[in-house]
Amino acid sequence: MNKQTAGRQRPAQVCYSTWLEMLPAETLPICPVVVDSMSKPVALLLLLLLLVLLLTAWSHTHCSHIPGPSFLAGLGPVLSYTRFIWSGIGTASNYYNIKYGSIVRVWINSEETLIISKSSAVYHVLRSTHYVARFGSKKGLECIGMEGQGIIFNSDVPLWKKVRTYFSKALTGPGLQRTVAICVNSTREHLDNLQNMTDSSGHVDVLNLMRATVVDISNKLFLRVPLDGQLQQYFLQIIFKYVDPEFTFPPLTSEVDLLLKIQKYFDTWQTVLIKPDLFFKIGWFYNKHKAAAQELQDVMESLLEYKRRAINESEKLDDEVDFATELIFAQNHGNLSADNVRQCVLEMVIAAPDTLSITLFFMLMLLKQKPDLELKIVAEMSAVMSANGAENVDYSRLKVLEDFINECLRFHPVVDFTMRKALEDDIIEGFNIKKGTNIILNIGLMHKTEFFPKPEEFDIENFEKTVPKRFFQPFGCGPRSCVGKHIAMVMMKAILVTLLSRYTVCPRHGCTLDSIRQTNNLSQQPVEDEHSLAMRFIPRTTQQQHADQTRL
């Protein structure tokens, strides 16, 4: 640049500096000239301010008009997911609904998830065909055999619909009619052998008694294979040797062994259901849970192998074909895979020990908190029962018992939420729901916040008047409602009538439902320790004699 040119540019630089001085501070352009003249602290402050603005803008792109925790530049999803992993799905759902309202947006494994406890919104989701799929970790569901198989968490909708027809047939019609007699006989058998489950202090492990009873009922209804372990194994091996000398019978399992494997499977189920993919790369930890799931799958395979062999060697099948036989026929005709048959039988067998047995335990605990209610139920039973016993009871006349069962399901349900996934865009209560959004229906909390006159109390007066369906959903409704809801009610009534007609139960001193430690992940369960869940079983005749002596 020559001197003449430089001389001509100097006035322009002066004018530019003068122009900058005349501008307000907030309009100053950011340029090298300004930055060079700033001190380092001021420059750092501006950079931090810029970073905050960028993070705010990023968070704004993830902002939702649905209440819930803030996105916080990605920290919000991490914190909400951590709460679900750490405290359990049920506990975390209650926390967020109570804190933010009846419709809340959170994140599980980086996926947007709505938790809903408002009855109108819950009812909308339950009835809609847009929400017949469930959500969960793909790898976790593969670990327990539920990914694209069975009925509980199968989100392959066409296959799920096909499988559901087999479950519906087994859980209604003739299957439902056989249930009462089988429930009564099985409960009697286990009560007759009560001494085998009674400890030195005279207390019975009630939860395991209920588990043993309901798994026996499930087997007799749906599978019909021996569960007596080695003795049965020995005799069956002898029998089948006459048919095929080369045949080696697969090992069978005992009732106790099966119950232990069911508990391990359930623990694995709730452990892996929403775990991140990283969890499944931790070899020793993943392998431990995979082995627990595989144990039960292997047992089911051996029981099915026995069932297949029995069907092939039978000259004539029973008039009432059971659930397992129907599935084996479907497999033989190419309608279902062998793995799917095994998973369906597994889910049918575990359903009662998972939920019904714990429900019955909670019911017995709640009943002892209302002695007058127990007397009303027993008096009603005595008035309705015929001389032939519990098999011929007209259960529709047991109104007090039914109100008691419903109030237990409302006040302290075992499964108090259900998980769904939106298959289409939708609108819920004015909120736009995108396809793929996860949904948790917090039905347990809904039951304690709407309609009922005493929502926070355990009181059968809550069912004195007819309750509209939308306010009471213990089994759900709509296309993906619990397929076993009718048989579950029959089983609960039959077991309770048989038990309460013979015994009254007494928990340990000071033991109440509130004092028992409980978890709420996949379901509400008591923490099983050595003594707290045990109860004494007092025969009704002894109790009556004691009452008569007291009056005298």
Secondary structure, 3 states (H helix, E strand, C coil): CCHHHHHHHHHHHHHHHHHHHHCCHHHCCCCHHHHHHCCHHHHHHHHHHHHHHHHHHHHHHCCCCCCCCCCHHHHHHHHHHHHHHHHCHHHHHHHHHHHHCCEEEEEECCEEEEEECCHHHHHHHHHCHHHCECCCCHHHHHHHCCCCCCCCCCCCHHHHHHHHHHHHHHHCCHHHHHHHHHHHHHHHHHHHCHHHHECCCCCEEHHHHHHHHHHHHHHHHHHCCCCECHHHHHHHHHHHHHHCCCCCCCCCCEHHHHHHHHHHHHHHHHHHCCCCHHHHHCHHHHHHHHHHHHHHHHHHHHHHHHHHHHHHHCCCCCCCCCHHHHHHHHHHCCCCCHHHHHHHHHHHHHHHHHHHHHHHHHHHHHHHCCHHHHHHHHHHHHHHCECCEHHHCCHHHCHHHHHHHHHHHHHCCCCCCEEEECCCCEEECCEEECCCCEEEECHHHHCCCCCCCCCCCCCHHHHCCCCCHHHCCCCCCCCCCCCCHHHHHHHHHHHHHHHHCCEEEEECCCCCCCCCCEEECCCEEECCCCCCCEEEEEEHHHHHHHHHHHHC
